[in-house]
Amino acid sequence: MQSLGDRIKFLREKKQMSQKDLALKAGLTVVQLSRYETNDRKPDPESLRSVVDALDTNADYLLCRTDDPSPSDEKMSLSFYGGPEAYTADEIAMMEAALRAYREQKKKLLGGDTEKK
């Protein structure tokens, strides 16, 4: 099974980039990139996003969640925001309020109770 490092290296080589080229484009050091490619280290979310952008791919491909390396059309997925663990209490409250407002509007438009119990 391929690893994140294998996939970074595969795409880098496919694009005929040296480690130095990719590191420069992604704003990393060559040492950081080398450690990612050899699986000695895992990139933090910011570094992963930089590698994804520099390789014009998608994070799900690098994370072995899909075999399709095509760039994602959805640039603002939940993972872009750091995932649920990174949400602040204020952000959660705002999302909950927005969801309540959406459900109320939907209920009015459809004329029935559409909320989950």
C-alpha positions in Angstrom: 0.0 0.0 0.0 1.3 3.4 -0.9 1.9 6.0 1.8 1.6 9.8 1.9 5.3 10.1 1.3 5.2 7.7 -1.7 2.4 9.7 -3.3 4.2 13.0 -2.8 7.3 11.6 -4.4 5.4 9.9 -7.2 3.6 13.2 -8.2 6.8 15.2 -7.8 8.7 12.9 -10.1 5.7 12.7 -12.5 5.8 16.5 -12.8 9.6 16.3 -13.3 10.3 18.4 -10.2 13.3 18.1 -8.0 12.9 18.1 -4.2 14.3 21.6 -4.2 11.8 22.7 -6.8 8.8 21.4 -4.9 10.1 22.6 -1.6 10.5 26.1 -3.0 7.1 26.1 -4.6 5.5 24.8 -1.3 7.4 27.1 1.0 9.1 24.2 2.7 12.8 23.3 3.3 14.3 20.4 1.3 14.8 18.6 4.6 11.1 18.9 5.5 10.1 17.6 2.1 12.6 14.8 2.3 11.3 13.7 5.7 7.7 13.7 4.3 8.7 11.6 1.3 10.5 9.1 3.4 7.6 9.0 6.0 9.9 10.1 8.8 7.6 13.0 9.5 4.0 13.8 8.7 3.2 17.3 7.5 1.1 19.7 9.6 -2.1 20.9 8.0 -0.6 24.1 6.6 2.3 22.2 5.0 0.0 19.5 3.6 -2.1 22.2 2.0 1.0 23.8 0.6 2.2 20.5 -0.9 -1.3 19.8 -2.3 -1.3 23.3 -4.0 2.2 23.0 -5.3 1.5 19.5 -6.8 -1.9 20.6 -8.1 -3.6 17.6 -6.5 -6.0 17.0 -3.7 -5.4 16.1 0.0 -7.6 13.0 -0.2 -5.2 11.5 -2.8 -2.1 12.3 -0.7 -3.8 10.8 2.3 -4.6 7.6 0.4 -8.4 8.2 0.7 -8.8 8.1 -3.1 -6.7 7.0 -6.1 -7.6 10.0 -8.1 -4.9 12.7 -8.0 -7.0 15.3 -9.8 -7.3 18.6 -8.1 -10.4 19.0 -6.0 -13.1 21.3 -7.3 -14.2 21.9 -3.8 -11.5 24.2 -2.5 -13.3 25.1 0.8 -14.0 21.6 2.2 -14.4 21.2 6.0 -10.8 20.0 6.2 -9.7 23.3 4.8 -10.9 24.9 8.0 -8.9 22.4 10.1 -11.8 20.0 10.8 -14.3 20.0 13.7 -11.5 19.7 16.3 -10.2 23.2 15.3 -13.6 25.0 15.5 -13.9 27.6 18.3 -16.9 27.7 20.5 -18.0 30.9 18.7 -17.8 29.2 15.3 -19.8 26.2 16.6 -22.5 28.5 18.0 -22.7 30.4 14.7 -22.9 27.2 12.7 -25.7 25.9 15.0 -27.6 29.2 14.7 -27.3 29.1 10.9 -28.5 25.5 10.8 -31.5 26.4 13.1 -32.4 29.3 10.8 -32.0 27.1 7.7 -34.3 24.5 9.2 -36.9 27.1 10.2 -36.9 28.5 6.7 -37.2 25.1 5.2 -40.0 24.2 7.5 -41.9 27.4 6.5 -41.3 26.7 2.8 -42.3 23.1 2.9 -45.1 23.6 5.5 -44.1 20.7 7.7 -41.8 19.6 10.5 -38.5 18.7 8.8 -36.3 18.8 11.9 -34.6 15.7 13.1 -35.7 14.6 16.5 
